[in-house]
Amino acid sequence: MRQKALLAVSALVVVLLVGAPTAFAFDLVTNGSFETSDFTGWNVSAGSLELVVTGPFSAYSGAQDGSFYSVWGNIGGDGQISQSFSDTAGAQYTFSFWFASVGDNPSDFSALWDSTTLLSLTNPNTGVNYTEFSYTVTGTGSDTITFNGRDDPAWMALDNISVTPITPTTPEPSSLLLLGSGLLAVGGVIRRKLQANR
């Protein structure tokens, strides 16, 4: 009986220690799926023809994630949205987003991490389906993601933008203290039960 209890406590400790850091992984992008029904959190260039829509729009059946998504129909030049955030200098992140297009001519789309172009497409065609684009990037302490695009004849779609740590961030000391207190409490209960069963 005592051996089973010790094994159970050991298993619990392993699960909590392995699982705890993942709970602290978080998305740095505000409103990356446009679920506020607008561009809250984003800087939108003046005169841009980007909209936040829900449900079917143009060739697209709806959002890739949630209910809302952005569509791009700038004519004669690129529109732009961007967002800046604080991160950890030297840490690696996954920058990802879902993009859909139908190959209109002329059209173009690009994505940047700070001043580095990660994606540049001319007359892109995903066959109307959303395609995920994902990049490993390194934080500088303060970074900016930018999207540029135009679609003279019709529209392109963008949704579910995120920047997440590749290595989950270290839990704060207070979180570790709370975890340790919980483990001690569980251990104390099991110890009392074992002593009562003697």
Secondary structure as GFF3:
##gff-version 3
##sequence-region A 1 198
A	DSSP	alpha_helix	2	19	.	.	.	ID=ss1
A	DSSP	three_ten_helix	21	24	.	.	.	ID=ss2
A	DSSP	beta_strand	43	44	.	.	.	ID=ss3
A	DSSP	beta_strand	50	54	.	.	.	ID=ss4
A	DSSP	beta_strand	68	72	.	.	.	ID=ss5
A	DSSP	beta_strand	79	86	.	.	.	ID=ss6
A	DSSP	beta_strand	92	100	.	.	.	ID=ss7
A	DSSP	beta_strand	107	113	.	.	.	ID=ss8
A	DSSP	beta_strand	116	122	.	.	.	ID=ss9
A	DSSP	beta_strand	131	138	.	.	.	ID=ss10
A	DSSP	beta_strand	142	151	.	.	.	ID=ss11
A	DSSP	beta_strand	156	165	.	.	.	ID=ss12
A	DSSP	alpha_helix	173	196	.	.	.	ID=ss13
###
